[in-house]
Amino acid sequence: MTHRISALLSAFGVLAGVVLLVVAVGDYRSGASGFWLVNGAVVLLSASYMLVRDVRRARADP
């Protein structure tokens, strides 16, 4: 059960990563530093990795 909860929380993390990336792209187009764009991409990729890991654990759990 805890693996399913972890996967659910990871899904919210991916959602937050997407929102951060969308905001970072908008700010970058407005003239902000490219650091935010890179930071948003890194957060999204790491959250996606964690979601995949948690889903695999949830499937393996009997």
FIBA-332938 format. One record per atom (N, C-alpha, C): residue number from 1; residue in three letters; atom name; x, y, z. Coordinates in Angstrom, 1 decimal. Layout:
BEGIN
+-----+--------+-------+--------+--------+--------+
| num | residu | atome |     xx |     yy |     zz |
+-----+--------+-------+--------+--------+--------+
| NUM |    ALA |    CA |      X |      Y |      Z |
...
+-----+--------+-------+--------+--------+--------+
This chain:
BEGIN
+-----+--------+-------+--------+--------+--------+
| num | residu | atome |     xx |     yy |     zz |
+-----+--------+-------+--------+--------+--------+
|   1 |    MET |     N |    0.8 |   -1.2 |    0.0 |
|   1 |    MET |    CA |    0.0 |    0.0 |    0.0 |
|   1 |    MET |     C |    0.9 |    1.3 |    0.0 |
|   2 |    THR |     N |    2.0 |    1.2 |    0.7 |
|   2 |    THR |    CA |    2.8 |    2.4 |    0.8 |
|   2 |    THR |     C |    3.4 |    2.7 |   -0.6 |
|   3 |    HIS |     N |    3.7 |    1.7 |   -1.4 |
|   3 |    HIS |    CA |    4.2 |    1.9 |   -2.7 |
|   3 |    HIS |     C |    3.2 |    2.6 |   -3.6 |
|   4 |    ARG |     N |    2.0 |    2.4 |   -3.4 |
|   4 |    ARG |    CA |    0.9 |    3.0 |   -4.2 |
|   4 |    ARG |     C |    0.8 |    4.5 |   -3.8 |
|   5 |    ILE |     N |    0.9 |    4.8 |   -2.5 |
|   5 |    ILE |    CA |    0.9 |    6.1 |   -2.0 |
|   5 |    ILE |     C |    2.1 |    6.9 |   -2.6 |
|   6 |    SER |     N |    3.2 |    6.3 |   -2.5 |
|   6 |    SER |    CA |    4.5 |    6.9 |   -3.0 |
|   6 |    SER |     C |    4.3 |    7.2 |   -4.5 |
|   7 |    ALA |     N |    3.7 |    6.3 |   -5.3 |
|   7 |    ALA |    CA |    3.5 |    6.5 |   -6.7 |
|   7 |    ALA |     C |    2.6 |    7.7 |   -6.9 |
|   8 |    LEU |     N |    1.5 |    7.8 |   -6.1 |
|   8 |    LEU |    CA |    0.6 |    8.9 |   -6.2 |
|   8 |    LEU |     C |    1.3 |   10.2 |   -5.9 |
|   9 |    LEU |     N |    2.1 |   10.3 |   -4.9 |
|   9 |    LEU |    CA |    2.8 |   11.5 |   -4.6 |
|   9 |    LEU |     C |    3.8 |   11.8 |   -5.7 |
|  10 |    SER |     N |    4.4 |   10.8 |   -6.3 |
|  10 |    SER |    CA |    5.3 |   11.1 |   -7.4 |
|  10 |    SER |     C |    4.6 |   11.7 |   -8.6 |
|  11 |    ALA |     N |    3.4 |   11.2 |   -8.8 |
|  11 |    ALA |    CA |    2.6 |   11.8 |   -9.9 |
|  11 |    ALA |     C |    2.3 |   13.3 |   -9.7 |
|  12 |    PHE |     N |    2.1 |   13.7 |   -8.4 |
|  12 |    PHE |    CA |    1.9 |   15.1 |   -8.1 |
|  12 |    PHE |     C |    3.2 |   15.8 |   -8.3 |
|  13 |    GLY |     N |    4.3 |   15.2 |   -8.1 |
|  13 |    GLY |    CA |    5.6 |   15.8 |   -8.3 |
|  13 |    GLY |     C |    5.9 |   16.1 |   -9.8 |
|  14 |    VAL |     N |    5.4 |   15.1 |  -10.6 |
|  14 |    VAL |    CA |    5.6 |   15.4 |  -12.1 |
|  14 |    VAL |     C |    4.7 |   16.5 |  -12.5 |
|  15 |    LEU |     N |    3.5 |   16.6 |  -11.9 |
|  15 |    LEU |    CA |    2.6 |   17.7 |  -12.3 |
|  15 |    LEU |     C |    3.2 |   19.0 |  -11.9 |
|  16 |    ALA |     N |    3.8 |   19.1 |  -10.7 |
|  16 |    ALA |    CA |    4.5 |   20.3 |  -10.2 |
|  16 |    ALA |     C |    5.7 |   20.6 |  -11.1 |
|  17 |    GLY |     N |    6.4 |   19.6 |  -11.6 |
|  17 |    GLY |    CA |    7.5 |   19.8 |  -12.5 |
|  17 |    GLY |     C |    7.1 |   20.4 |  -13.8 |
|  18 |    VAL |     N |    6.0 |   19.9 |  -14.3 |
|  18 |    VAL |    CA |    5.4 |   20.5 |  -15.6 |
|  18 |    VAL |     C |    5.1 |   21.9 |  -15.4 |
|  19 |    VAL |     N |    4.4 |   22.2 |  -14.3 |
|  19 |    VAL |    CA |    4.0 |   23.6 |  -14.0 |
|  19 |    VAL |     C |    5.3 |   24.5 |  -13.9 |
|  20 |    LEU |     N |    6.3 |   24.0 |  -13.2 |
|  20 |    LEU |    CA |    7.5 |   24.8 |  -13.1 |
|  20 |    LEU |     C |    8.2 |   25.0 |  -14.4 |
|  21 |    LEU |     N |    8.2 |   24.0 |  -15.3 |
|  21 |    LEU |    CA |    8.8 |   24.2 |  -16.6 |
|  21 |    LEU |     C |    8.0 |   25.1 |  -17.5 |
|  22 |    VAL |     N |    6.7 |   25.1 |  -17.4 |
|  22 |    VAL |    CA |    5.9 |   26.0 |  -18.2 |
|  22 |    VAL |     C |    6.1 |   27.5 |  -17.7 |
|  23 |    VAL |     N |    6.2 |   27.7 |  -16.4 |
|  23 |    VAL |    CA |    6.4 |   29.0 |  -15.9 |
|  23 |    VAL |     C |    7.8 |   29.5 |  -16.3 |
|  24 |    ALA |     N |    8.8 |   28.5 |  -16.3 |
|  24 |    ALA |    CA |   10.2 |   28.9 |  -16.6 |
|  24 |    ALA |     C |   10.3 |   29.2 |  -18.1 |
|  25 |    VAL |     N |    9.6 |   28.6 |  -18.9 |
|  25 |    VAL |    CA |    9.6 |   28.9 |  -20.4 |
|  25 |    VAL |     C |    9.0 |   30.3 |  -20.6 |
|  26 |    GLY |     N |    7.9 |   30.6 |  -19.9 |
|  26 |    GLY |    CA |    7.3 |   31.9 |  -20.1 |
|  26 |    GLY |     C |    8.3 |   33.0 |  -19.6 |
|  27 |    ASP |     N |    8.9 |   32.8 |  -18.4 |
|  27 |    ASP |    CA |    9.9 |   33.8 |  -17.9 |
|  27 |    ASP |     C |   11.1 |   33.9 |  -18.8 |
|  28 |    TYR |     N |   11.5 |   32.8 |  -19.4 |
|  28 |    TYR |    CA |   12.7 |   32.9 |  -20.3 |
|  28 |    TYR |     C |   12.4 |   33.7 |  -21.5 |
|  29 |    ARG |     N |   11.2 |   33.5 |  -22.0 |
|  29 |    ARG |    CA |   10.8 |   34.3 |  -23.2 |
|  29 |    ARG |     C |   10.6 |   35.8 |  -22.9 |
|  30 |    SER |     N |   10.4 |   36.1 |  -21.6 |
|  30 |    SER |    CA |   10.2 |   37.5 |  -21.1 |
|  30 |    SER |     C |   11.6 |   38.1 |  -20.8 |
|  31 |    GLY |     N |   12.7 |   37.3 |  -20.9 |
|  31 |    GLY |    CA |   14.0 |   37.9 |  -20.7 |
|  31 |    GLY |     C |   14.7 |   37.4 |  -19.4 |
|  32 |    ALA |     N |   14.1 |   36.4 |  -18.7 |
|  32 |    ALA |    CA |   14.8 |   36.0 |  -17.5 |
|  32 |    ALA |     C |   16.0 |   35.1 |  -17.9 |
|  33 |    SER |     N |   16.7 |   34.7 |  -16.8 |
|  33 |    SER |    CA |   17.9 |   33.9 |  -17.0 |
|  33 |    SER |     C |   17.5 |   32.5 |  -17.5 |
|  34 |    GLY |     N |   18.4 |   31.9 |  -18.3 |
|  34 |    GLY |    CA |   18.2 |   30.5 |  -18.8 |
|  34 |    GLY |     C |   18.3 |   29.5 |  -17.7 |
|  35 |    PHE |     N |   18.9 |   29.9 |  -16.5 |
|  35 |    PHE |    CA |   19.0 |   29.0 |  -15.4 |
|  35 |    PHE |     C |   17.6 |   28.4 |  -15.0 |
|  36 |    TRP |     N |   16.6 |   29.2 |  -15.0 |
|  36 |    TRP |    CA |   15.3 |   28.7 |  -14.6 |
|  36 |    TRP |     C |   14.7 |   27.7 |  -15.6 |
|  37 |    LEU |     N |   15.1 |   27.9 |  -16.9 |
|  37 |    LEU |    CA |   14.7 |   26.9 |  -17.9 |
|  37 |    LEU |     C |   15.3 |   25.5 |  -17.6 |
|  38 |    VAL |     N |   16.6 |   25.6 |  -17.4 |
|  38 |    VAL |    CA |   17.4 |   24.4 |  -17.1 |
|  38 |    VAL |     C |   16.9 |   23.7 |  -15.8 |
|  39 |    ASN |     N |   16.7 |   24.6 |  -14.8 |
|  39 |    ASN |    CA |   16.2 |   24.1 |  -13.5 |
|  39 |    ASN |     C |   14.9 |   23.4 |  -13.6 |
|  40 |    GLY |     N |   14.0 |   24.0 |  -14.4 |
|  40 |    GLY |    CA |   12.7 |   23.4 |  -14.6 |
|  40 |    GLY |     C |   12.8 |   22.0 |  -15.3 |
|  41 |    ALA |     N |   13.7 |   21.9 |  -16.3 |
|  41 |    ALA |    CA |   13.8 |   20.7 |  -17.0 |
|  41 |    ALA |     C |   14.4 |   19.6 |  -16.1 |
|  42 |    VAL |     N |   15.4 |   20.0 |  -15.3 |
|  42 |    VAL |    CA |   16.0 |   19.0 |  -14.3 |
|  42 |    VAL |     C |   15.0 |   18.5 |  -13.3 |
|  43 |    VAL |     N |   14.1 |   19.4 |  -12.8 |
|  43 |    VAL |    CA |   13.1 |   19.0 |  -11.8 |
|  43 |    VAL |     C |   12.1 |   18.1 |  -12.5 |
|  44 |    LEU |     N |   11.7 |   18.4 |  -13.7 |
|  44 |    LEU |    CA |   10.7 |   17.5 |  -14.4 |
|  44 |    LEU |     C |   11.3 |   16.1 |  -14.7 |
|  45 |    LEU |     N |   12.6 |   16.1 |  -15.1 |
|  45 |    LEU |    CA |   13.2 |   14.8 |  -15.4 |
|  45 |    LEU |     C |   13.4 |   14.0 |  -14.2 |
|  46 |    SER |     N |   13.8 |   14.6 |  -13.1 |
|  46 |    SER |    CA |   14.0 |   13.8 |  -11.9 |
|  46 |    SER |     C |   12.7 |   13.3 |  -11.3 |
|  47 |    ALA |     N |   11.6 |   14.1 |  -11.4 |
|  47 |    ALA |    CA |   10.3 |   13.7 |  -10.9 |
|  47 |    ALA |     C |    9.7 |   12.6 |  -11.8 |
|  48 |    SER |     N |   10.0 |   12.6 |  -13.1 |
|  48 |    SER |    CA |    9.6 |   11.6 |  -14.0 |
|  48 |    SER |     C |   10.3 |   10.3 |  -13.7 |
|  49 |    TYR |     N |   11.6 |   10.4 |  -13.4 |
|  49 |    TYR |    CA |   12.3 |    9.2 |  -13.0 |
|  49 |    TYR |     C |   11.8 |    8.6 |  -11.7 |
|  50 |    MET |     N |   11.5 |    9.4 |  -10.7 |
|  50 |    MET |    CA |   10.9 |    8.9 |   -9.5 |
|  50 |    MET |     C |    9.6 |    8.2 |   -9.7 |
|  51 |    LEU |     N |    8.8 |    8.8 |  -10.6 |
|  51 |    LEU |    CA |    7.4 |    8.2 |  -10.8 |
|  51 |    LEU |     C |    7.6 |    6.8 |  -11.5 |
|  52 |    VAL |     N |    8.5 |    6.7 |  -12.4 |
|  52 |    VAL |    CA |    8.7 |    5.4 |  -13.1 |
|  52 |    VAL |     C |    9.2 |    4.4 |  -12.1 |
|  53 |    ARG |     N |   10.1 |    4.8 |  -11.2 |
|  53 |    ARG |    CA |   10.6 |    3.9 |  -10.2 |
|  53 |    ARG |     C |    9.5 |    3.5 |   -9.2 |
|  54 |    ASP |     N |    8.7 |    4.4 |   -8.8 |
|  54 |    ASP |    CA |    7.6 |    4.1 |   -7.8 |
|  54 |    ASP |     C |    6.5 |    3.2 |   -8.5 |
|  55 |    VAL |     N |    6.3 |    3.4 |   -9.8 |
|  55 |    VAL |    CA |    5.3 |    2.6 |  -10.4 |
|  55 |    VAL |     C |    5.8 |    1.1 |  -10.6 |
|  56 |    ARG |     N |    7.1 |    1.0 |  -10.9 |
|  56 |    ARG |    CA |    7.7 |   -0.3 |  -11.0 |
|  56 |    ARG |     C |    7.6 |   -1.0 |   -9.6 |
|  57 |    ARG |     N |    7.9 |   -0.3 |   -8.6 |
|  57 |    ARG |    CA |    7.8 |   -0.9 |   -7.2 |
|  57 |    ARG |     C |    6.4 |   -1.3 |   -6.9 |
|  58 |    ALA |     N |    5.4 |   -0.5 |   -7.3 |
|  58 |    ALA |    CA |    4.0 |   -0.8 |   -6.9 |
|  58 |    ALA |     C |    3.5 |   -2.0 |   -7.7 |
|  59 |    ARG |     N |    4.0 |   -2.2 |   -8.9 |
|  59 |    ARG |    CA |    3.6 |   -3.3 |   -9.7 |
|  59 |    ARG |     C |    4.2 |   -4.6 |   -9.2 |
|  60 |    ALA |     N |    5.5 |   -4.5 |   -8.6 |
|  60 |    ALA |    CA |    6.1 |   -5.7 |   -8.1 |
|  60 |    ALA |     C |    5.6 |   -6.1 |   -6.8 |
|  61 |    ASP |     N |    5.0 |   -5.2 |   -6.1 |
|  61 |    ASP |    CA |    4.5 |   -5.5 |   -4.7 |
|  61 |    ASP |     C |    3.3 |   -6.4 |   -4.8 |
|  62 |    PRO |     N |    3.3 |   -7.5 |   -4.1 |
|  62 |    PRO |    CA |    2.1 |   -8.4 |   -4.2 |
|  62 |    PRO |     C |    0.9 |   -7.9 |   -3.4 |
+-----+--------+-------+--------+--------+--------+
